[in-house]
């Protein structure tokens, strides 16, 4: 749910990175953080366990520039991917403007990807959102790993609707900004329509 | 998609004014107003420049959401107020009109009783402004204030 402030001339939007455990959601944010100018980003917050697994969420505020004199700010969040953190995942989806689904390309994670997409759809529905109507982008991460399955298979399983999708190697930055730009663009188009 | 919160100059000044009064009347260090999704609406007191208000806003919303989840698990609707006592500074959070969170940071120069009393009055005032915002948004039929943005404007934002 965006927040438009006419007084400070700002548009604030919320983007959530979703996906199975260890698929690279936090890595996406870390790469964006590392490669963004200091004046365009705020502090990155990670609420993680001692073993650096996301416990509640990661948060990164980002300024993308101006549209017609309005500063556009995007708040990027990740959810904890592990199955048993479902209650926390639901909370983070509140007020979401756009979703990035980060899929793990490895063969052994095929089921985890499918389960996570279903979980996303269900949790969004509980908040009154329809995944098919929300700005939505898919990223196939870990394309560099030997056990990565062909892109066509991932697409068939995860992207029947043909939303914008990208291949990625998040630690190296491949596909990271392409994904972010695609979802941010969709969010702004939705905002223009009047949501 | 749910329609977002749109605030015009007059409404923004009204809620900022309430926060400034509250900060003074409650002898608080910082007062800030956050929407439940973690967007900072306004702040007053030491918040200006010194504190990372963006992070504060996001963590406040996370905390309120987590406590709301806990409340539901034990059969409560929500916990409308929370108080966290620190060694030097303490934090009082209250949900206003079911939509925003009013946060007051204070130290020994104030007291929980005084903060509670002032927050109650401020909450009513903020609630009234939010009612005006909701009515206006309903009467405009959710029409986008950004309808005039062109696809080209959006493309320009992403061209490097």
Contacts between the chains, C-beta under 8 A, distances in Angstrom:
chain1	res1	chain2	res2	distance
A	1	B	1	8.0
A	1	B	2	5.1
A	1	B	3	7.6
A	1	B	4	4.5
A	1	B	5	6.9
A	1	B	35	7.8
A	1	B	37	5.3
A	2	B	4	3.5
A	2	B	5	7.6
A	3	B	4	5.8
A	3	B	5	4.8
A	3	B	6	7.9
A	3	B	7	7.5
A	3	B	35	5.9
A	3	B	37	7.6
A	3	B	39	4.1
A	3	B	41	7.2
A	4	B	4	6.4
A	4	B	5	7.3
A	4	B	6	4.5
A	4	B	7	7.0
A	4	B	145	6.3
A	4	B	146	7.6
A	5	B	7	5.3
A	5	B	12	6.2
A	5	B	41	7.5
A	6	B	6	7.5
A	6	B	7	6.5
A	6	B	8	4.7
A	6	B	9	5.5
A	6	B	12	7.1
A	6	B	145	7.8
A	7	B	7	6.9
A	7	B	8	7.2
A	7	B	9	4.5
A	7	B	12	3.6
A	7	B	13	6.8
A	8	B	12	7.4
A	11	B	146	7.7
A	12	B	39	4.6
A	14	B	37	5.9
A	14	B	38	7.1
A	14	B	39	7.7
A	42	B	52	7.0
A	42	B	54	4.6
A	42	B	55	6.7
A	43	B	52	5.7
A	43	B	54	7.5
A	43	B	55	5.3
A	45	B	55	5.6
A	45	B	58	6.7
A	45	B	59	6.8
A	47	B	62	7.4
A	56	B	62	6.2
A	56	B	66	7.2
A	57	B	62	6.4
A	59	B	38	7.7
A	59	B	55	7.3
A	59	B	58	4.7
A	59	B	59	7.9
A	59	B	62	8.0
A	61	B	54	4.8
A	61	B	55	7.9
A	61	B	58	7.5
A	64	B	157	6.0
A	64	B	158	8.0
A	65	B	157	5.0
A	66	B	157	7.8
A	67	B	149	6.0
A	67	B	153	5.1
A	67	B	154	7.0
A	67	B	156	7.9
A	67	B	157	5.8
A	68	B	148	7.4
A	68	B	149	6.2
A	68	B	153	6.2
A	72	B	157	6.7
A	75	B	38	6.4
A	75	B	39	7.2
A	75	B	58	6.8
A	87	B	69	5.6
A	88	B	66	7.4
A	88	B	69	7.9
A	90	B	69	7.6
A	91	B	62	7.4
A	91	B	65	4.0
A	91	B	66	6.4
A	91	B	68	7.7
A	91	B	69	5.8
A	92	B	62	7.8
A	92	B	65	7.7
A	94	B	36	7.0
A	94	B	37	6.0
A	94	B	65	6.3
A	95	B	2	7.5
A	95	B	35	7.7
A	95	B	36	6.9
A	95	B	37	3.0
A	95	B	38	7.5
A	97	B	1	7.3
A	97	B	4	7.7
A	128	B	2	7.0
A	129	B	1	7.2
A	129	B	2	7.8
A	133	B	1	6.9
A	134	B	1	6.5
A	181	B	158	5.1
A	184	B	158	7.5
A	185	B	154	5.9
A	185	B	155	7.9
A	185	B	158	6.2
A	188	B	149	7.3
A	188	B	154	4.9
A	188	B	157	7.4
A	189	B	151	7.4
A	189	B	154	6.3
A	190	B	1	6.1
A	191	B	4	7.8
A	191	B	144	6.5
A	191	B	146	5.3
A	191	B	149	7.8
A	192	B	144	6.1
A	192	B	146	5.0
A	192	B	147	6.4
A	192	B	149	4.7
A	192	B	154	7.4
A	193	B	144	6.3
A	193	B	147	8.0
A	194	B	3	7.6
A	194	B	142	5.8
A	194	B	143	5.5
A	194	B	144	3.2
A	194	B	146	7.8
A	194	B	147	6.5
A	195	B	1	4.4
A	195	B	2	7.2
A	195	B	3	5.1
A	195	B	4	6.5
A	195	B	142	7.0
A	195	B	144	6.8
